[in-house]
Amino acid sequence: MNQNFSSMIDQYKHQQLRIGLVSPQQIIAWATKILPNGEIVGEVTKPSTFHYKTNKAVKGGLFCERIFGPIQSGICACGNCRVIGDEKEDPKFCEQCGIEFVDSQIRRYQMGYIKLACPVTHVWYLKRLPSYIANLLDKSLKELDDLVYCDTLLRLRGLFEYEIQSWKYSIPLFFNGFDTFRNREISTGAGAIRKQLADLDLRMILDNSLVEWKELGEEEPTGNEWEDLKVRRRKNFLVRRMQLAKHFLRTNIEPEWMVLCLLPVLPAELRPIIEIAGVKLSTSHITELYRRIIYRNNIITDLLTISRSTSRSTPGTTPGEVVIYQHKLLQEAVDTLLDNGICGQPVRDDKNRIYKSFSDMIEGKEGRFRQTLLGKRVDYSGRSVIVVGPLLALYRCGLPREIAIELFQTFVIRGLIRQHLASNIGVAKSKIRKKEPIVWEILHEVMRGHSVLLNRAPTLHKLGIQAFQPVLVEERAICLHPLVCKGFNADFDGDQMAVHLPLSFEAQAEARLLMFSHTNLLSPAIGDPISVPTQDMVIGLYVLTSGNRRGICVNRYNPWNRRNYQNKRSDNNNYKYTKEPFFSNSYDAIGAYRQKRINLNSPLWLRWRLDQRVIASRETPIEVHYESLGTYYEIYGHLLIVRNKKKKILFIYIRTTVGRISLYRKIEEAIQGFSQTYS
């Protein structure tokens, strides 16, 4: 982070963030603080977190209260309390444990640091392509990689020019005073990289690169494709090197800062320890990686201390190969913290889970930048394809389980904790990940009291975003009633919709009173009905009511009708003729359709009530049948009337289909529902 971050906020009156290299002095300024007694704290020296007996943060450890602040506001490790903000309270810190009486929120931004026993290369500037270190030093990445991980040695300037060679053939593997010899005549690891970067003259690099680029540009093509390709690659490399040197000069950043001597430690609350089921403690991956670094760093410190002490008194037994190997382990530990897996196979824990490094925390959709800082992603929202939900009410929508549990996750967590089904947030999230049955029960209760907003881009008018009552569906698409599609200008051919969850009481009230779909039935522009059947519904109504287009004269005795009607058949002229079935009521007709005795569009005769008016298509009957008792049948195009001798109507049968019967019953139920509502 840039050194002038806080000043940028004050100068421009708005927050901005610039990422870059930082000096060791700035790291110390961020991480250290002076206690009221004059003691300077900030360095993390122990890999421990909490004491297993007292359950208190270990002094000098990764959760030390002296470094990162008190765990509870105004309470020190001894149990003494002070009122925060009261200037009369004195002293401001506990003289016994050395903890300040401040707000515990300080643990979210107070940093610490680890003083590394040997320099460590920042893996982003070495391994990421293009490699900035390789560009500045004008050396191959393979050559620098061997040097960083202590596979080769660098002869220092003074005795020899900078020369890299294998250390296995240069020095004995076991000797006394290795550290003194290393600092004087040879160097390996990140320390060798740091020495080379510190000796760079950026302005000379800029001038020399420009001269070489001009010389290569003046050369004529040789005709050799391979030689010309090498020249083009060299010119491109020189351009990148000049741009990098200009950037370092413009921002006043020293190249040797790409090699770390101090490692910042994230604030304690950004890598918390969570208690699971009241027994187990779950530690953040970042904390575990810090512990590995401190363990290996302390080993190197002890080895070097032993080497120095034994070299002065008695011959020592600390082999140089062991020290070099520990340097390599420390470099690998810091690489894993910054970017796990960049050097090969990612490091895993004892349960074979990949450690989540600092790069994993900040990159990608779920990273800190894209999810939190940029403001491009909206919390409590989701997106999916829409499909038709014909069984839904007009004011309801179907949400997939994956979207619903993500939208209402915080409410489900609160419900689990309130019902004492989870002790903390970590346990509640674990139950949600395992998809326990109680989670879906609480989700159903939460969804009954919340509405959601559906939006289809582009939102060109008021009806482009409407409120609905959500219900859970098993599909992975959002289910929508087809009547609301016209307001959204949507259809079911792959359109997507975004779903948002209003949180405040005001937003919930506005959604229910003003934005619910069943209250927006008219177009706000011209006042025409907006919830009208379109597309799929029109086609469905047509298929439902189309029926058999052939007239009654053809269908009464159709010799080509081979459908398997389970009703009376008659033989005539060696053909089997199927008579159209008669039903006394609509329930019998629908029951026959469900039993697959008739089809949806098969013509049938349905007995009609005499109190309902029937409009005949023709005034004169097509055919009249008389019976011996005097009753007779008047047959019209879609009507059959049975009369007695006195011409009184006994029965009326209409010629229809099961599809038309179903539509009529739905319309009749809707009319009766409206009548009961308004009465």
MARKOLMAR-283259 format. One record per residue (C-alpha): residue number from 1; y, x, z. Coordinates in steps of 0.02 Angstrom, whole numbers, plus 50000, padded with zeros to 5 digits. Example, Ala and Ser with C-alpha at 12.3 -4.5 7.8 and 13.67 -1.06 7.14 Angstrom:
2
1 49775 50615 50390 $
2 49947 50684 50357 $
END
This chain:
679
1 50000 50000 50000 $
2 50173 50063 49960 $
3 50274 50140 50100 $
4 50427 50031 50066 $
5 50336 49865 50081 $
6 50433 49801 50233 $
7 50599 49856 50160 $
8 50562 49763 49998 $
9 50547 49601 50097 $
10 50716 49628 50182 $
11 50808 49685 50026 $
12 50753 49550 49903 $
13 50728 49410 50029 $
14 50555 49371 49962 $
15 50385 49448 49987 $
16 50305 49559 49857 $
17 50157 49675 49861 $
18 50135 49843 49777 $
19 49972 49938 49785 $
20 49968 50127 49775 $
21 49924 50289 49863 $
22 49990 50323 50036 $
23 50019 50486 50130 $
24 49924 50536 50288 $
25 50088 50529 50383 $
26 50112 50347 50334 $
27 49933 50306 50389 $
28 49972 50380 50560 $
29 50135 50281 50568 $
30 50040 50120 50531 $
31 49896 50150 50650 $
32 49970 50238 50800 $
33 50074 50163 50937 $
34 50154 50232 51093 $
35 50110 50144 51255 $
36 50247 50117 51387 $
37 50176 50264 51485 $
38 50204 50379 51334 $
39 50022 50391 51283 $
40 49987 50387 51095 $
41 49837 50284 51041 $
42 49766 50235 50872 $
43 49623 50353 50832 $
44 49449 50274 50832 $
45 49324 50403 50896 $
46 49172 50301 50949 $
47 49057 50194 50841 $
48 49024 50070 50982 $
49 49096 49895 50984 $
50 49059 49804 51149 $
51 48970 49867 51304 $
52 48801 49784 51321 $
53 48819 49756 51509 $
54 49001 49709 51535 $
55 49024 49632 51362 $
56 49194 49716 51352 $
57 49267 49816 51208 $
58 49223 50001 51220 $
59 49373 50115 51246 $
60 49407 50213 51087 $
61 49283 50105 50989 $
62 49302 49992 50839 $
63 49364 49846 50945 $
64 49462 49945 51075 $
65 49596 49838 51157 $
66 49709 49988 51184 $
67 49713 50020 50995 $
68 49705 49846 50920 $
69 49778 49739 51060 $
70 49707 49621 51192 $
71 49569 49498 51147 $
72 49653 49362 51251 $
73 49841 49343 51250 $
74 49923 49419 51403 $
75 49757 49468 51484 $
76 49700 49649 51500 $
77 49523 49716 51522 $
78 49545 49718 51711 $
79 49581 49531 51713 $
80 49766 49544 51756 $
81 49879 49414 51675 $
82 50060 49419 51618 $
83 50171 49287 51538 $
84 50207 49338 51358 $
85 50390 49339 51313 $
86 50451 49341 51493 $
87 50568 49490 51508 $
88 50562 49480 51697 $
89 50377 49520 51699 $
90 50352 49704 51737 $
91 50263 49813 51688 $
92 50226 49775 51505 $
93 50053 49853 51511 $
94 49912 49876 51634 $
95 49920 50047 51719 $
96 49733 50047 51752 $
97 49661 50009 51579 $
98 49816 50047 51473 $
99 49816 49880 51379 $
100 49981 49799 51331 $
101 50018 49619 51382 $
102 50053 49550 51208 $
103 49993 49407 51100 $
104 49814 49424 51038 $
105 49877 49390 50860 $
106 49921 49574 50854 $
107 49735 49607 50823 $
108 49757 49531 50649 $
109 49876 49667 50589 $
110 49866 49816 50707 $
111 49768 49954 50619 $
112 49677 50109 50680 $
113 49621 50269 50594 $
114 49477 50391 50591 $
115 49518 50577 50583 $
116 49390 50645 50461 $
117 49309 50812 50501 $
118 49317 50859 50316 $
119 49415 50789 50169 $
120 49337 50645 50072 $
121 49377 50595 49894 $
122 49434 50417 49863 $
123 49296 50346 49754 $
124 49412 50229 49657 $
125 49509 50376 49585 $
126 49353 50479 49550 $
127 49220 50357 49488 $
128 49321 50217 49411 $
129 49355 50237 49226 $
130 49467 50317 49175 $
131 49448 50445 49315 $
132 49623 50492 49374 $
133 49564 50651 49460 $
134 49469 50709 49306 $
135 49621 50673 49196 $
136 49740 50772 49305 $
137 49624 50922 49326 $
138 49569 50916 49143 $
139 49387 50931 49191 $
140 49233 50829 49155 $
141 49179 50694 49276 $
142 49005 50771 49291 $
143 49080 50938 49344 $
144 49190 50858 49476 $
145 49049 50746 49535 $
146 48939 50896 49572 $
147 49081 50979 49665 $
148 49124 50826 49770 $
149 48945 50798 49824 $
150 48922 50982 49869 $
151 48803 51028 49729 $
152 48917 51169 49669 $
153 49045 51287 49744 $
154 49224 51328 49697 $
155 49283 51509 49713 $
156 49459 51507 49781 $
157 49612 51589 49701 $
158 49654 51761 49769 $
159 49484 51843 49759 $
160 49437 51758 49596 $
161 49506 51628 49477 $
162 49448 51450 49507 $
163 49265 51455 49456 $
164 49130 51326 49488 $
165 48950 51383 49510 $
166 48794 51332 49604 $
167 48805 51379 49788 $
168 48617 51399 49805 $
169 48624 51565 49713 $
170 48789 51627 49788 $
171 48770 51626 49977 $
172 48625 51631 50101 $
173 48574 51461 50164 $
174 48569 51511 50348 $
175 48704 51619 50420 $
176 48827 51626 50562 $
177 49011 51576 50548 $
178 48994 51470 50392 $
179 49155 51374 50424 $
180 49261 51533 50429 $
181 49183 51599 50270 $
182 49206 51433 50182 $
183 49391 51419 50219 $
184 49424 51598 50165 $
185 49327 51630 50006 $
186 49238 51474 49942 $
187 49258 51288 49948 $
188 49151 51138 49908 $
189 49159 50950 49925 $
190 49320 50852 49926 $
191 49411 51000 50004 $
192 49393 51097 49842 $
193 49465 50948 49746 $
194 49610 50935 49867 $
195 49654 51120 49847 $
196 49660 51103 49658 $
197 49764 50943 49664 $
198 49887 51021 49787 $
199 49916 51170 49670 $
200 49956 51059 49520 $
201 50131 51065 49445 $
202 50155 50893 49370 $
203 50307 50941 49266 $
204 50213 51088 49193 $
205 50065 50972 49154 $
206 50186 50854 49067 $
207 50265 50992 48962 $
208 50103 51079 48915 $
209 50018 50916 48869 $
210 50164 50867 48758 $
211 50162 51036 48669 $
212 49974 51026 48640 $
213 49988 50848 48577 $
214 50120 50899 48450 $
215 50015 51046 48392 $
216 49864 50934 48366 $
217 49972 50808 48273 $
218 50031 50943 48151 $
219 49855 50995 48104 $
220 49784 50928 47943 $
221 49619 50833 47939 $
222 49475 50955 47916 $
223 49364 50834 47822 $
224 49230 50854 47956 $
225 49210 50684 48035 $
226 49148 50754 48201 $
227 49290 50880 48217 $
228 49421 50748 48173 $
229 49347 50631 48303 $
230 49361 50765 48438 $
231 49543 50793 48392 $
232 49582 50606 48407 $
233 49494 50596 48574 $
234 49590 50748 48637 $
235 49756 50671 48584 $
236 49714 50508 48671 $
237 49667 50605 48828 $
238 49833 50700 48826 $
239 49928 50535 48812 $
240 49837 50466 48964 $
241 49868 50626 49060 $
242 50055 50624 49022 $
243 50068 50441 49074 $
244 49979 50478 49237 $
245 50090 50628 49274 $
246 50247 50525 49238 $
247 50186 50391 49357 $
248 50159 50516 49498 $
249 50332 50591 49470 $
250 50418 50422 49460 $
251 50340 50352 49620 $
252 50351 50515 49722 $
253 50163 50513 49754 $
254 50071 50675 49782 $
255 49906 50696 49687 $
256 49817 50767 49840 $
257 49833 50597 49923 $
258 49685 50542 49816 $
259 49582 50644 49940 $
260 49575 50566 50113 $
261 49594 50663 50275 $
262 49628 50505 50377 $
263 49533 50343 50350 $
264 49626 50183 50397 $
265 49528 50057 50501 $
266 49556 49873 50466 $
267 49623 49763 50607 $
268 49488 49699 50723 $
269 49512 49513 50687 $
270 49487 49540 50500 $
271 49308 49600 50535 $
272 49257 49493 50687 $
273 49094 49486 50782 $
274 49025 49309 50787 $
275 48905 49243 50919 $
276 48759 49145 50843 $
277 48664 49016 50947 $
278 48733 49092 51107 $
279 48614 49240 51096 $
280 48635 49345 50939 $
281 48793 49434 50882 $
282 48832 49442 50697 $
283 48935 49594 50648 $
284 49043 49608 50493 $
285 48977 49723 50357 $
286 49140 49819 50360 $
287 49115 49858 50544 $
288 48939 49920 50513 $
289 49001 50034 50374 $
290 49137 50102 50488 $
291 49004 50141 50618 $
292 48904 50241 50491 $
293 49059 50342 50449 $
294 49100 50378 50631 $
295 48920 50430 50669 $
296 48917 50556 50526 $
297 49094 50615 50559 $
298 49052 50652 50742 $
299 48897 50749 50688 $
300 49003 50863 50576 $
301 49130 50887 50715 $
302 48993 50938 50837 $
303 48913 51057 50711 $
304 49078 51143 50674 $
305 49118 51155 50859 $
306 48950 51236 50893 $
307 48973 51353 50745 $
308 49142 51413 50806 $
309 49088 51435 50988 $
310 48929 51529 50948 $
311 49015 51644 50824 $
312 49125 51712 50962 $
313 48993 51741 51093 $
314 48812 51748 51039 $
315 48732 51733 50867 $
316 48723 51549 50823 $
317 48589 51448 50739 $
318 48696 51322 50642 $
319 48642 51336 50460 $
320 48773 51316 50325 $
321 48657 51206 50224 $
322 48656 51076 50364 $
323 48846 51071 50370 $
324 48857 51050 50181 $
325 48726 50913 50186 $
326 48824 50820 50321 $
327 48980 50833 50213 $
328 48885 50748 50073 $
329 48824 50610 50190 $
330 49002 50578 50251 $
331 49066 50567 50072 $
332 48929 50441 50030 $
333 48969 50338 50186 $
334 49153 50325 50139 $
335 49104 50281 49960 $
336 48996 50139 50025 $
337 49140 50073 50130 $
338 49262 50074 49985 $
339 49146 50019 49843 $
340 48962 49994 49878 $
341 48852 50027 49728 $
342 48978 50125 49623 $
343 48874 50284 49644 $
344 48706 50206 49602 $
345 48595 50092 49703 $
346 48694 49990 49832 $
347 48662 50024 50016 $
348 48567 49887 50109 $
349 48546 49842 50292 $
350 48383 49829 50389 $
351 48356 49653 50318 $
352 48372 49716 50139 $
353 48543 49633 50115 $
354 48675 49726 50016 $
355 48825 49779 50121 $
356 48987 49695 50070 $
357 49113 49833 50043 $
358 49303 49831 50041 $
359 49304 49812 49851 $
360 49191 49660 49864 $
361 49315 49582 49985 $
362 49464 49594 49869 $
363 49395 49576 49692 $
364 49331 49425 49597 $
365 49363 49239 49619 $
366 49316 49243 49802 $
367 49419 49399 49835 $
368 49577 49410 49937 $
369 49695 49423 49789 $
370 49636 49284 49674 $
371 49586 49162 49809 $
372 49725 49188 49936 $
373 49872 49295 49883 $
374 49903 49248 49701 $
375 49915 49062 49736 $
376 49823 49018 49575 $
377 49675 48938 49663 $
378 49696 48773 49757 $
379 49604 48745 49920 $
380 49511 48582 49947 $
381 49483 48554 49761 $
382 49344 48562 49633 $
383 49309 48530 49450 $
384 49162 48459 49353 $
385 49115 48362 49197 $
386 49131 48172 49206 $
387 48991 48052 49164 $
388 48983 47863 49165 $
389 48942 47776 49328 $
390 48909 47594 49277 $
391 48849 47541 49450 $
392 49007 47603 49538 $
393 49148 47491 49594 $
394 49314 47511 49507 $
395 49390 47603 49657 $
396 49244 47721 49685 $
397 49189 47886 49608 $
398 49030 47985 49628 $
399 49045 48164 49694 $
400 48903 48291 49677 $
401 48836 48356 49841 $
402 48891 48535 49803 $
403 49072 48483 49774 $
404 49076 48361 49920 $
405 49010 48485 50049 $
406 49137 48614 49990 $
407 49283 48492 49994 $
408 49244 48421 50165 $
409 49173 48581 50241 $
410 49307 48600 50374 $
411 49286 48418 50427 $
412 49097 48438 50436 $
413 49117 48596 50540 $
414 49233 48503 50660 $
415 49107 48361 50672 $
416 48963 48479 50711 $
417 49064 48565 50849 $
418 49127 48401 50923 $
419 48950 48331 50932 $
420 48893 48494 51014 $
421 48775 48529 50870 $
422 48855 48700 50840 $
423 48934 48819 50964 $
424 49058 48898 50842 $
425 49112 48903 50661 $
426 48981 49033 50613 $
427 48837 48925 50676 $
428 48909 48772 50589 $
429 48922 48865 50424 $
430 48743 48924 50444 $
431 48685 48743 50462 $
432 48784 48696 50307 $
433 48706 48838 50206 $
434 48532 48781 50261 $
435 48576 48601 50211 $
436 48508 48525 50370 $
437 48493 48333 50372 $
438 48624 48313 50508 $
439 48751 48393 50390 $
440 48733 48254 50262 $
441 48747 48120 50398 $
442 48911 48192 50459 $
443 48970 48212 50279 $
444 48939 48026 50247 $
445 49042 47981 50402 $
446 49185 48095 50350 $
447 49189 48030 50171 $
448 49204 47850 50228 $
449 49374 47888 50302 $
450 49446 47993 50161 $
451 49499 47961 49983 $
452 49505 48091 49845 $
453 49619 48115 49695 $
454 49549 48134 49520 $
455 49659 48218 49390 $
456 49630 48247 49206 $
457 49741 48373 49121 $
458 49864 48352 49043 $
459 49944 48233 49166 $
460 50063 48145 49048 $
461 50099 47988 49148 $
462 50071 47909 49318 $
463 49891 47856 49285 $
464 49838 48034 49244 $
465 49799 48056 49429 $
466 49723 47915 49531 $
467 49640 47894 49701 $
468 49459 47844 49729 $
469 49339 47816 49871 $
470 49205 47951 49854 $
471 49018 47922 49867 $
472 48880 48053 49858 $
473 48775 48065 49700 $
474 48625 48175 49661 $
475 48692 48230 49492 $
476 48800 48384 49466 $
477 48937 48288 49373 $
478 49075 48173 49434 $
479 49030 47990 49405 $
480 49171 47877 49349 $
481 49187 47692 49312 $
482 49214 47668 49124 $
483 49359 47545 49147 $
484 49475 47681 49216 $
485 49450 47798 49069 $
486 49595 47728 48968 $
487 49721 47774 49104 $
488 49656 47952 49106 $
489 49638 47955 48915 $
490 49462 48019 48949 $
491 49293 47991 48871 $
492 49118 48047 48912 $
493 49095 48183 48783 $
494 49114 48335 48897 $
495 49285 48302 48974 $
496 49318 48384 49142 $
497 49415 48319 49291 $
498 49484 48403 49445 $
499 49458 48326 49616 $
500 49582 48355 49758 $
501 49574 48307 49941 $
502 49736 48244 50022 $
503 49742 48309 50200 $
504 49892 48239 50295 $
505 49905 48060 50354 $
506 50053 48033 50240 $
507 49958 48093 50088 $
508 49807 47986 50134 $
509 49917 47832 50156 $
510 50006 47863 49991 $
511 49840 47883 49901 $
512 49772 47720 49972 $
513 49927 47614 49949 $
514 49998 47678 49785 $
515 49866 47776 49691 $
516 49703 47682 49709 $
517 49628 47639 49540 $
518 49603 47453 49574 $
519 49790 47434 49612 $
520 49844 47513 49446 $
521 49781 47386 49320 $
522 49938 47376 49212 $
523 50021 47510 49109 $
524 50183 47566 49196 $
525 50263 47593 49025 $
526 50238 47427 48933 $
527 50149 47317 49060 $
528 49991 47290 48957 $
529 49821 47291 49044 $
530 49759 47469 49061 $
531 49586 47432 49131 $
532 49507 47360 48974 $
533 49336 47391 48897 $
534 49338 47534 48772 $
535 49214 47638 48676 $
536 49048 47637 48770 $
537 49080 47468 48852 $
538 49126 47385 48687 $
539 48971 47456 48604 $
540 48865 47403 48752 $
541 48933 47225 48748 $
542 48900 47217 48562 $
543 48719 47274 48582 $
544 48696 47158 48730 $
545 48758 47002 48639 $
546 48718 47037 48457 $
547 48551 46946 48461 $
548 48446 46912 48307 $
549 48558 46881 48157 $
550 48429 46780 48062 $
551 48456 46593 48077 $
552 48350 46462 48157 $
553 48264 46414 47997 $
554 48191 46590 47979 $
555 48151 46623 48161 $
556 48065 46461 48205 $
557 47908 46510 48111 $
558 47921 46690 48057 $
559 47759 46754 47977 $
560 47821 46935 47988 $
561 47862 46928 48173 $
562 47725 47033 48252 $
563 47803 47045 48425 $
564 47681 47018 48566 $
565 47751 46859 48643 $
566 47634 46788 48774 $
567 47663 46608 48728 $
568 47587 46477 48615 $
569 47538 46530 48438 $
570 47487 46420 48289 $
571 47387 46459 48132 $
572 47446 46400 47962 $
573 47407 46468 47789 $
574 47305 46610 47867 $
575 47462 46680 47956 $
576 47497 46692 48143 $
577 47665 46614 48183 $
578 47758 46646 48347 $
579 47858 46505 48421 $
580 48021 46542 48512 $
581 47990 46522 48700 $
582 48073 46388 48809 $
583 48137 46424 48985 $
584 48195 46299 49114 $
585 48324 46418 49193 $
586 48400 46591 49171 $
587 48297 46669 49313 $
588 48136 46633 49220 $
589 48205 46709 49061 $
590 48261 46869 49148 $
591 48095 46878 49240 $
592 48002 46869 49074 $
593 48110 47010 49008 $
594 48072 47119 49159 $
595 47888 47086 49134 $
596 47911 47142 48952 $
597 47853 46975 48882 $
598 48011 46964 48777 $
599 48142 47086 48714 $
600 48327 47097 48754 $
601 48379 47019 48588 $
602 48231 46903 48562 $
603 48287 46724 48528 $
604 48237 46595 48659 $
605 48279 46417 48711 $
606 48362 46396 48881 $
607 48380 46229 48968 $
608 48564 46193 48997 $
609 48647 46090 49131 $
610 48715 45924 49074 $
611 48879 45945 49170 $
612 48927 46096 49066 $
613 49005 46069 48898 $
614 48922 46141 48744 $
615 49014 46161 48579 $
616 48899 46133 48431 $
617 48924 46238 48276 $
618 48893 46087 48162 $
619 48922 45901 48193 $
620 48767 45843 48102 $
621 48597 45909 48154 $
622 48497 46020 48040 $
623 48336 45928 48083 $
624 48280 45779 48189 $
625 48105 45760 48264 $
626 48045 45589 48326 $
627 47906 45558 48450 $
628 47794 45408 48473 $
629 47879 45350 48633 $
630 48048 45340 48551 $
631 48123 45503 48612 $
632 48186 45619 48477 $
633 48254 45797 48459 $
634 48416 45841 48372 $
635 48408 46022 48314 $
636 48571 46113 48277 $
637 48601 46295 48233 $
638 48605 46353 48417 $
639 48573 46191 48508 $
640 48432 46067 48540 $
641 48469 45896 48616 $
642 48333 45780 48682 $
643 48379 45594 48684 $
644 48288 45434 48734 $
645 48281 45272 48638 $
646 48451 45222 48705 $
647 48524 45385 48640 $
648 48552 45448 48815 $
649 48543 45636 48829 $
650 48392 45691 48932 $
651 48394 45880 48907 $
652 48496 46010 48817 $
653 48425 46177 48762 $
654 48533 46315 48691 $
655 48467 46453 48579 $
656 48518 46621 48655 $
657 48452 46791 48709 $
658 48420 46881 48874 $
659 48571 46994 48842 $
660 48689 46848 48826 $
661 48615 46766 48981 $
662 48646 46925 49081 $
663 48827 46936 49023 $
664 48858 46752 49062 $
665 48789 46772 49238 $
666 48903 46923 49271 $
667 49055 46827 49211 $
668 49007 46676 49315 $
669 48986 46783 49472 $
670 49155 46865 49442 $
671 49242 46696 49422 $
672 49161 46630 49580 $
673 49213 46787 49674 $
674 49395 46770 49620 $
675 49394 46585 49665 $
676 49329 46620 49839 $
677 49454 46761 49863 $
678 49608 46661 49814 $
679 49551 46502 49900 $
END
